[in-house]
Amino acid sequence: MGGFIEPRPTAAEQESNWRPVLIGIVIVVVVVGAIVFALREKPKQAKAPPPYAANLKISSVKLDAAQNFVGATVSYVDGTIANIGDKTVNRAMVRVLFKDEIGQVVGDETMPIRVLQTSGPYPDAFDLSASPLGPGQSKPFRLTFESISAQWNRQAPEIRIVDVTTK
């Protein structure tokens, strides 16, 4: 019977069988951790509004929605922006916050103010640089959103001016 019985592996042989598996697991964990760290979104830092933003007043905000040519709903935020300062504004960026029923932010977008021109049959929104806002002027504007969270409370969003360029 001596030839039919195989010797049992020693403790050192059993340990050496697990070593490649443990090394593989450690490598996978390190690679996944590095990928998650590299792809994580940087936290948005709240910075103070530009000094001239105090001279820009947003009023008469109203909401509207329409279907585009492919059948999707497009939401609009229309309002009026007034320049009560002494400089001409040729660019203004706003941060728009949509909230849910309990006041939590469910949408956060930063976009340029686009002024409305009503010279044709349909109102069209143009960049502020194409139609600057002079001192003492006010103009209607439109912000367009392709999709807003379903949790949005359908109330007017919070609009903050986050960047202004003047001449």
ABEGO torsion letter per residue (X at the ends): XAAABBBBBBAAAAAAAAAAAAAAAAAAAAAAAAAAAAABBBBBBBBBBBAAAAABBBBGBBBBBBBBAAGBBBBBBBBBBBBABABBBABBBBBBBBBBAAGBBABBBBBBBBBBBAABABBBBBBAAABBBBBGBBBBBBBBBABBBAABAGBBBBBBBABBBBX
